[in-house]
Amino acid sequence: MDSKHKSSFLSTKLYQYELQTALYMLEPWEKALFNTIVLSIVSLSVITMYQYTPVLFKLIA
């Protein structure tokens, strides 16, 4: 994959994300706020799964 193809792929995925979440109609500061909240929720969920999955497996076994 060349860099132009990667850039085109990423811009297409970003455009699809904005269409699916209706971010295309928001102002830039609203987009940034929404994306920050989504990123925070996803990262906290991943951290929680990483911390508590071994505990759950110990309880099951």
Contacts in CASP RR format, 6 or more apart in sequence:
PFRMAT RR
TARGET T0000
AUTHOR 0000-0000-0000
METHOD contacts of the structure
MODEL  1
MDSKHKSSFLSTKLYQYELQTALYMLEPWEKALFNTIVLSIVSLSVITMY
QYTPVLFKLIA
1 9 0 8 1.000
17 23 0 8 1.000
18 24 0 8 1.000
18 31 0 8 1.000
21 34 0 8 1.000
23 31 0 8 1.000
23 34 0 8 1.000
23 35 0 8 1.000
26 34 0 8 1.000
END
